[in-house]
Amino acid sequence: MNLASQRPYRLFTAVSLLVLARLAAATAPVVAIDTPMPAPEWARLERRLLAEQVPLCLEFAGKYYDDRGYVQCFLRWGANDGPDDAFENTADWPQLHALGASDEIMRVFLHTWNGMIRQYSEARTVETPAGREGMLFKEFPAQSDWMHHGEAMRTFNLLGLSTPQLPIYQERARRWAGLYMGEDPDAPNYDPGLKLIRSMQNGSKGPMLRPATALDWVGDPFDVSRFDAVHGESTYAQFLQHYDPYHDVAGDHFLNLVATTLPTNAYLLANEAKYKQWLVDYMDAWLARMSANGDVIPSYVDYRDGRIGGPQNKWWGNAYGWGFSPLNPVTGRQENRNRIARAIVGFHNALLVTGDQKYTDAWRAMIKAVNSHARTAPDGTREYPTMFGAEGWYGWQRTPWNVGALEVWYWSQRADDRARVRDSEWLMYLEGKNPGFPEEALRRDLTSMARRAEGFRRDKSTADRRLADNMMNYNPASVVALQQLMWGAIPPGRAGELMNARLRYFDPERKRAGVPEDVGALVSELGETRTVVTLVNLSATATRTVVVQGGAYGEHRIASVEVNGRDQTVGERDFTVRLAPGAGARLALTMKRYASPPTVRPPWAR
């Protein structure tokens, strides 16, 4: 495809030139490092991952997208293989660019992303009511739940890391936030008096206040036998049967907390007060409901009067709620489908915007509350619940319920919160117990990248027999280790969350996000007020300059930095490091976390 001729490319380039012409250089403190450092293997591996993923992603795009940026598959509406899956096919591409990969990855991403917005806006359903004027309406999913909205929006929600100045990004961020703030008369999703989103099925066409049908969830009839349906269904009837129990959708639901990312995106542009106020109002209403419900967040709040659980006090109600355990028609087994894990997105957004740890406290209290209902099994072992329904707690497991425990520890940095988190290679590395982790993790991602590329090269499917989710596992972007090691980050999943990162980097010479060419970064310690990172310049001839920012969005203030035994005061959300050729050093940062209003504006634009 001729990417250079496409509008997104021109927009990206034009905005970059505008920034170069108009913005002054950063005035943050400067740390000069000239101590020679032998090139670490982890740094070489980081640079390989940043370089080698881009051509593979371009090859992937060339195979599965046309010159318009349209995905080449059989377009469908539906929770199984609808527009959300199409947009997930380029997941992690925005982070790859924000880490420091070539601008080409962002240009191709914008080309395909904008192409799919046009494509799914043009696509119509025949029988499914919500999609008859476009599966995307006003460029946003017409009507769905926030498990699937979040998956559709997972790449857009991370675009601010790299392209916050793009006019099209800013316009959509504000307009889409307005869909949930009463600013669009076609989308009365929010009740400002009751401070609730009126249905778990919502979108640019507003809330669904009637019982949902299987057709609403599945989409129009089609010949399933022509496709590889990855959820296991072999007939359209099985699709419908799968979603038969999903009829309860009216009322607010903890899944809707993912929707808070839209006003948060808009707030990050210029810190306009109305977005923060909406977020605080909505999230504090949820905290009050939790307190009134024994610290456990309900999955059903009546949209008519705001009552938890409605007239029957079924606080556990609604599809994907605490008591949702439908029968899987493919396996014939009942499955517990409580999607509480997605709700934590709202708690992060509220903490990010306000800096108030009460949102962390509320989730911690819920973990304790759920585990307080543990029981002793006949064999004498303790069992912990994961579900709640008309008969009480159920879904027993042998380990304590710890949904969101990692995030709670990451936000608080408290020892008691760490005790609830199961050990992982990354956490053990941060605690000095797994020194080989960086190289091992980076090599794993190189292997994953190559395996996925081999998969899409072997794929012989044609567009007319390919569903939107069939190529998802072939996406060669592999950035988990890079985010953990370079940013000290929790890699975002499919929920549509914003980035949890301790540090981020910018190239002040090229005026873009990410480490400059030849630079490697390794975060090796995280604490309540302390972060340790090693920076190295692999070039033997060129000096490299990098801006180090506290937090993904500048939310952490850096008080000071210690390098080679010398302390330097910073007192800002970022500082500049000049790395001589072949130089590197370990930097110990003293920080005050969540102390600054978060922003997507880069250091030179603040």
N, C-alpha and C positions, 0 to 999 in steps of 0.2 A: 504494500500500500504506500501511496505517496504522502507520507505523514507531514512533510514540510509544507504542503499546500493546504493543510487543514486549519480551520479557524481556531481550535483550541491551541495549536502550536503558535499561531500568530499572537493570540492573546497572551500566552505565557511569555513569549519573547518580548512583546511590547511592554508588558508590565515590568519585566526584569530591567529593561533599558530605562524605563521611567524612574524606577527606584534608584538606579545608578546615577541618573542625572540630577535627581532632586534631593536625595537624602544625605545628610551629613554623616561623617564617620562616627563610630561609637566613641564615647568618652569614658568608658569604664577603665578601671585600673589595669595596668599592663604588667605581666609577669614574664620575665625573660629567662629562658632555659637554654643553657649551652653545654650542659653536662653530657658527654658521650654516653650512649646506651646501645649495647649490642642489640641488633634487631630481634625482638622476641618472636617466637613462633606464633603466639596468639595474634600478634599484630599482622604478620604475613597472612594468616588465615582470614582475618577480618577483611583485609584488602582484597583477597581472592574472592570472598563471598560478595563483596560490594561490586566487583568488576564482572564476575562470571555470570551472575544472575540476570543482568540486563539483556544480553543478547538472547538468552533462553526465553525470557519473557516476551521479547519482540517476536521471536519465532512462534511462540504460543499464540500471540495476538494475530500474527499473519495467518495462522491455520484456522482459528476459530472466529475471526472477525473480518468483515469486508471493508472496502475502502471508505464506507460511510461511518465505520465504527459499529455497525450492527452485528450483534452476536448471531452466529450461524447455527440455529437450532429451531425446533418446532416450538413456537411461542404458545405458552399456556398461562392461564390464570390459575392459581391454586397454591395451597400451603405446601404441597409436596415438591412441585417443580415450576414454580411461578417466577415472577420478575425478581424476587429477592435472591433466588439462586443465580440468576444471570449476573447480577451485580457482584455476587460473591466470587465469581470466577477470577477476578483480578484483586482479590484480597491480599493485603500486605504490600502492594505496590507503592502506596503513599508513604508507608514507613521506610521502605527501601530507599526512596529518594531522600527522605528526611534524615536518614542515617548518613548519607553521603554518596549514594550511587549517582550515576550519570543523569543529567537532565533529560536524556532521551526516555528514561522510564516514566517520567512525569508527563512528557509530551504524548507518549503512546497511551498512558492511562487516561488522560483527559480526552483524547480522541475517542476511545472506546466508551468511556463513561458518558460523555455527552451524546455519543451515538445511540447508546442504549436508552437514554432518557427520551430521545426522539422516537426511537423504535417502539418502545412500550407505550408511549403516548398515542401513537398511531394504531397500535394493536387493540382490537375490540373483542369483547365476548358477545355471544349470541343469546345464551340462556341465563348466564350468571348476571344478576342485576347490577352489581356495583361496577363491573367493567365494561358496560355497554357504551360509555363515552370515552373509553380509553382505560387500559389497565393502570396507567399512570394518568392522573387528572391534575392539571396545573403542575405537571412534572413530578408529582408526588404520588405514592401508592393510594389508590382511590379509597380502599377500605380493607383493613386487615388488623391483626393483633400485633402487639409490640415485640413478640418473639420474632415474627417475620419482618415487620418494619425494621427492627434493629439489625437484622441480617442484611436487609437491602441497603441500609444506611451506614454499614460499618466502614466503608471506604470514604464516603463523604465526610463522616465525622472525624476523620484523621487528615483531611486535606489541609486544614488550618496549620498543620505542622510545617507545610512547605509553601503553600500558595495563598496566604491570607489576603494578599493584595488583589487577587483576581476579581474583577468586578462581578463576574458571573457567580463566583463562590459567595461573595458578600451578599449579593441580591437574593440568592437562594437561601442562605442561612437566615436572613431576616424574614423572608416571606414564609418559609416553612415553619419557623418559630411561631409566626402569626396564626398558623392553623390551629394551634393549641392555646392561644392567648385571646381568643375572641375577636381577632382582627380580620377574619375572613367570614362573611355572612354565609358562604356555602359550606362552612365547616364548623358548626356549633358544637365542637367537641368538649369545651370546657365550661363548667358552671362556676363563675367567680364568687357567687355567694356561698355555695357549699364547698368550694375549693376542691372540685373533683372533675375527673374526666369521665364522661357520662356512660361510656361503654368500653369494653376491652376490644371491640371491633370498631375502629375509627380510622380517620385519614382525611384526605382532601375533600371527600364527599360527606364528611361528618360522621356521627356515631350511629351504630346499629342498635336500635332500642327494641327490636323484636327478637324472638328466638331465631338463632341462625339455623340454616338448613345445611345438609351435607353439600348441596350444590354451591352454597356460598363459600364453603371451604375448599372444595375440590376443583371447581371450574367446569367448563363445558364438556360434554361427552367426547371421547376420542377412542381410537383403536389402540388399546394398551399393548396388544400383542406385537405391534411394530417397533416397540421401544424397550430399552433396558430401564425399567422402573426401579430405581435404587432403593426404594423403601420396601420392595418385595412384592407389591401387588402384581397380579397377572391379568386382572380384568378391571374395567371401569367400575363394575359393581363392587369390587373389593375396595376401590378408592372411596366410594360413597359409604360403604359399611364402616370403613376406618373412622370417618368423621361423623357418623350418626350421633354419637354421644356429645358432640361439641355444640349443643344448642344454647346453653346458658352463657350469654355474653354481655347482657345489659348490666350496667353498673360499673363503678371503678374497680380496678384490679391491680395487684402489685406489679403486674407486667407493664402497666402504664408508666411506671417510674422511669422506664427507659426513654420515654418521650421527653423527659427533662433535658436530654442532650440537645434538643433543638434550640430552646431558649439559651442554653449554656453556650452553644456555638455562636449565637448572635451576641451574647454578652462578651465573649472573648474578642470580638472585633474592636470594640471601642468602650467597653465597660459602661454601656448605657444602663441606667438604674432600673428601667422598667423590666428588663429581663431578669435581673437579680431579684427584684421584688416578687415577680411571678414564681420564680423557683423557690424562694424562701416560703412564700405563702403555701404553695402546694406541698412541699416537703414537710413543713411544720404541721400541716393538717394530718399528714400520714404519721408523724411522730405521735401526735395526740391520739390517733386511732390505735396505734400500737400500745400506748400506755393504758388505754381503756380496755384493751384486749389481752391483758396479761403479758405485755411486751412482745407479743407475736403479731406480725403484720397480717391483716386479713386479706383474703383474696376476693371478697365481695363486699362492696359498699353500695347501698341502694342509691341510684342516681336521682330519685325523686325527693328524698329528704336527708340524704347523707348518713342514714343509719347503718351501722356496721352489721352486715348479715341480713338486712332487710327485715320484713315482718316475722320471718321464721327464725331469725337469729342464726342463719347459716353463714357465719363468717368465713367458713372454709369453702364456700361454693364457687361456682363458675368453672368453665373449661380452663385447664392448666392451673387450677387452684389447689389448695391444701388437700382437698378430698377427691381429686380427679384421678380415677384409676380405671380407664376404659379397657375394653377387650380389644386386643389386636386381632383382626380377622385373618391375617396371614399366619400367625403362630398359634392362634386359638388361646392365648394366655392373657391374663389381666396384667396391665402394666401401670405402674405408678408414674404419673406425668405431672408432678408438681414442678413448676418452673420458677420456683422462688429465687434461684440463683441469679436470674436476670435482674431482679429488683435492685440489687446492690449498686447498679449503675447510678440510680438516683441519689444514693447516699454519697457516692464519690463526687457527683456534680455539685451537691450542696456543700460538701467540705471544701472542694476546690474554690468555689465562688465566695464562700464566707470565711473560710479558715476556722470554722467552729467545730470542735471535736465532739459536740453533742450528737452529731450524725454517726460518728464512729461508736459512741457510747450506746446508741440505740440498737445498732446491729449486734454489738457485743451482748447486750441485755437479751436479745432474742436468742442468741446461741445458748446462753445460760438457761433461758426459759424452756426451750425445747428439750434440752438435756435433763432438766429437772423432772421430766416425766419418764425417766428410765425405769426399767423393771428388771427383776431377777428372773432369768429363764429357768426351766426345770432342771437344767444341768448345772445351775449355780452361777452361770456367767451373766454379766450385765448386758442388757439390750437397750438400744436407744431408738426413739421413733423418728420417722421422716415425713409422715403424713398424718392428717387428721380428718375425720369424717363424722357421720351421724353416730357411730359407735365409739367415738373417741380416737385416741392416738393409735396409729398402726404403721406398717412399713418398717418393721424392726430390723436393726442391724447391730453388729457386735462392737462397732466403734462409735464414739460420740459424734453427734451431728455437728459438722463444722463447715457448713456452707458459708462462704465469705470470710472464713477465718484468716486466710492469707491476706486479704485486703485489709481487714481490721488491724492485723499486726503491721502491715506496711504503712498504714496511716498513723498508727499510734506509736510504733516502735517500743511497745511495752513488753517486758519479759513474760508476763502472764498471758498476753495475747500470742506470743511466739509459741508457748507451750501447747496451744490448741492446734497449731499448724503441723501437719505431718511433714516429716523430713523430706527434702528433695535434694538433688545434686547441687542445684544452684544455692539453696539456703545453707547447705553444709559448706559450700565453697566460701560464702560470705562470712561464715563463722570460723574459717581457717582450717576446716576439716577435710577439704577435698581439693587440694592444690592443682590437680590435673584437669579439673573440670573445663576451663576455658578451651584448651586445645581439643579435648574430647567432644565437647558440645559443638564447636565450630566445624570439626570434621564430620560430625553427624549431619549437620545441615548441608554441607557440601555433598554428602552422599544422597541425602533426600532430594536436593536440587537435581542431581544427575538422574536419579531414579524416576522422578516425575517427568523430566524431559524425555527419557527413554519411553515412558508410557504414552505421552501424546504423539511421539513420532511413530509408535506402533499402531495408534488408533486409526482404524480404517472406516469409522462411521461416517455417514453423510448427514448433511444438515437436516434433511427431511426425516431422518430416523434417530435424531439426537435430541434429548431433552436438556433443559437449561442446566441441570445439575450433573449431567454425565461427564463433563470435563473438569469439574471442580477439583478433583484430586490430582489433576495433571498440572495445575498451576505451579510453576517451578520456583516461585518466590519462597525463600526459606530464611526467615528473619528472627526466629525465636531467640536463638543464642546471641545474635547481634544486639537485640534490644536489652536482654538481661545483662550482657557484659559491658556494652558501651554506655548504656543509659542508666543501668541499675534499675530496670523497669520490670513491671509485671506485663508480659505481652498480652495485648487485648485479644479477646476471643471473638465469638460470633455475635455477642449481644448488642453491639453498636456502641460500646463504651469509648470514652475519651482515654487519653494516655496517662497511665500512672508511671512517672519516671522521676528519678532523683536528679538527673542531669540531662542536658541536651547541648548540642554544639552547632555553631554557625561558622561559615567561611566569610569573613568580612571583606576579603578581596573580591570574591565573586558575588558577594551580596546574595547568599542563598543559605538554606538550612543544610546541616550535615558537616561532618569533618572535612577539612580540605584534603586534597590529593596527598597520598603518602602517610597520612596521620592515622595512628591507631589509638584507641582509648579503652581502658579496662577499669571498671568499677569493682573494687575488691572488698569494700567494707561499707555497710550502712548502719547508722545509728540515729538516735533521736536528734542529736545536734552535730553529728560528724559524718562525713563522707570521704572516702579515700578513692582516688582515681589515679591511674598512671597514664600519661600521655607520651607518645613517642613519634618522632619524625623519621620515617624510613628512607627519605631521600638523602643521598650523600652530598648533594650539591645545592639544594634549594632550601631556604628558610620558609617555614610554614607558620601561618598565624591562624589561631582558632579562638573563637569566643566560647567560653564555658558558661552556660546558663543554669541557674538553680531551678529544677523542675521542668516538666514538659512545656509549661506555659509561663515560666518565670515566677511561679508562685512561691518559691523558696528564696529567702534572702541569704546571701553569702556574707557572713560577718568578716571572715579572714581566710587566708590560705597560707599554709606552711609548706615550703619547698626547700629541701636540703638544709633543714634546721633553721631556716629563717622565716619569720612570720611577716605577712603583709596584710594590712587592713584593706578590706574591700567595701563592705557596707552597701552593696548593691545586689541586684538580682543576677548580675553577670560580671565577668571580667575577661580580659584578653590575655592569651598566652602566645609568646613568640618562641617557636622551637627552631633552634639552629639546626643545620644539616646534621643528621645522625644523632640528634640529641633527644633526651627523654628524662622524665623524672616522675617520682611519686608525689602527688599533691594531697595534702590532708586539709579538707575544707571544714570550717566551723560554720554551721548554718542555723537559721531559724526557719523552720518549715511552715508552709501555708501562711506566710507573713505579708505577702504582696498580692494585690489584685491580679488574677491570672489574665494573660493576654496572648493572642497569636501574633501580635506585631513583633517583628524581629528586632534585635537590639538597636540597629541603626535607625529604626522608624519610631522609637519611643521618645 
